């Protein structure tokens, strides 16, 4: 029995090492070249009932500074000061979920969201969160904050079959993300909370979305 347990533990350790080796290699590689695709994009292409739009990439330097500030204000105010995890936000999310009786908030940082957008899927379970935590640490170790932010802007889901702010901007406003106005940027950042259900034209129907918009508007003029 003891030998079996040891054997199983060795197998688990080996799987972990392979996982860490592969993801670390990709994280380092993505410092220099953007991912050609992601598991989430492939998943949507295979199982979604809607078309996945052609992916468009934009450099961080070409995204308006106020758009970047809006994202940080709404998603991760401590982004440039933490090492991948905001434990205060996690604690607040835990209490919020307890009160509601279901998972409504995860307290994820921008790095965590980038990790799952690039390497995993949005399916909520503890195993995914575990893998996400490891990848988050790898990204913080091997990437600069600005590089993580650039990848986030380019690979998070921004609508049905829409990945990245440049793809979304072209779809919703027929222009590059580099030309987004402040009002358009506020709408774009607002819908990140639920991009499958809401878009820049209908988000005001939701009380939660209106609250997000007001929060962004309060901190970024």
N, C-alpha and C positions, 0 to 999 in steps of 0.2 A: 504493500500500500504506500509506504513511504517513498519507494523508488518511483512509483507511478506519479505521485505528486511532484517529485523533483523533476521528472521528465516533462510533465505538463508545464511547470514553471519555466523550464529551459526553453520550451517551444514558445511560450508567451513572451519571454525575454527576447528570443530571436526575432519574432514578428515585430516587436517594438523597435528593435535595432534597425531592421530593414525599413520600417516605416519612417523612422527618424532620418536614416541615411538618404532615402529617396526625397522626402520633403525638404530636408536641408539643402540637398543639391538643387532642387527646383527653386527654392527661395533665393539662393545665391545666383542662379541663372537669371531669375526674374529681375535682378538688379540691373541687368544689361539689356535684356529683351523682354517685351511683354508676352504673357501667355497667348498661345495661338487660339486656345479655347479653354473652357473650364468644365468640371463635372456638372455644374448647375446649368450651363448653356446646353450641354449634351443631353442632360435630363429633360429639359424643356423641349428640345427638338424631338426627343423620342416619345414623350408622354403627354405633352400639352396639346390642347385642342386648338391652339392658335399658332400662327407663324412666328418664328423667331427672326427678328430683323437683323440685317447685316450689321455686324459690329463695327463701330467706328472708334478710333482711339484719339485722345487729345493729351498733349503734354500739360503737366501741372502749371507751368509758367504761363500757359495761354488761357487758363481759367481765371476769370476776374477775382481779384482779391476779396471782394465782398461776398462772392459765392462761397469761397473757401471758408471765410469767417462764419457765414451762416451755417455751413455744415458742422463746424466744430461747436458752435453755440448750441445747436439742436441735438447733436448726436454724442458729443464727447468733449465737454468743456475743459477737461484736464489732459487732453490728448498729448500735448507737448511736454507734460511733466510726469506722466506715469510710465511704467514699463509694461504696457500691454493690458493691464487690468486696473479697473477703478473699483476698489473694494467697498467704498462708500455707496457707489451706484448699485453694486450687487446687493448690498444690504437693503437699500431702499426698494429695489425690485422684489426682493424676497418678501418683505413686509407687505408690499402692494399685492403680490400674488396670494399671500395668506389671507388678506382681507377679501379678495375677490373669489377665492376658492378655486382659481385656475391660473395657468401661466399666461399673464398678460404682458409682462415685461421681463427682460433678461438682464438688463444692466450691462449690455455688451459695449465694449469700446469700439472705436473705429478700427483698431488693429484686429480685434476679434471678428468683427463683421467682414473685414477684408479677407481674413483667414478662411472663413467658411464660404465666402463668395468665390474665391479662387481655387480652393482645394476640396471643398465639401459640398453639401446641399443645405437647404433650409429646413430639412426635417428635424423636428425638435425631439431629442432624446438625450439621455445622459452619456451614451457612448460617443455621439457626435460632439457634445460639449467637451468631452475628455480629449478627443483628437484635436478639436479646435484650440484647446488650451496649449497643447504642445506646439502646434503650428504658430500660434500667437507668440510664444516665447522665441521660436526660431526667427520669425520675422523681425522681432524687436532686436535680436542679436545681430542678424546679418543685413538688415536694411535700415536706411535712414528713415526718419519720420516722414519726410517729404516724399520719399519713394513709396512708402506704404499708402500715404494719402493719395498719390497719383493713381496707384493701382485700385484703391477703393473707388475713386471717382469713375474709373473706367470699367469696373466689373460688377458693381452692385446692380441689382435688378431695379429698373426704373419704370416698369410697366409690363404689360403682357408681351413677352418676347422681346423686351427692350432692356439691353444691358449697357450700362455706362452713360455718363452725362452727355457725351457728344451724340450718341445714337438717339437719346431721349430728346435732346434739344432740336435735332433735325426733324424728329417725328412730330413733336408738339408745337414747335415755333418756326420750323423751316429755316433755321439758321444755325450756325456753329455755336457751341457753348461759350466760345470766346466773346460772343456778341450779346450774350444774355443781359437784359436789363436787371435792375435790382428787384423789381416786382416779379419778373419772370423767374429769377433765381429763388425768390422766397417761395413761390409756388412749387418749383422743382424740389427744393429741399423739404418742404412740408410733406409732400406725398411719399417720401422715403419710408415713412412709418407703415404704409400699406399701399405699395405701388401697384399691386394687382387689382385692387378694388377702386383706387382713386387715381385721378390724373389732374393736371393743372386747371382743367375746366370744371370739374365736379367736386373737388375736395371740400369746398365751402359747405356742402350739404352735411358734412360730419362735424359734430361738436368737438371731437378729439382733434381733427385736422385744423379746425379754426383756432383751437387753443395752441397748437404747435405754431401756426402762422403768427399769432399774436406774440408768442414767446420770441420767435426769430425777429419780428418787427421791433420788439422792445429793445433788443440788444444790438441790432445791426440796422442803422438808418441808411 
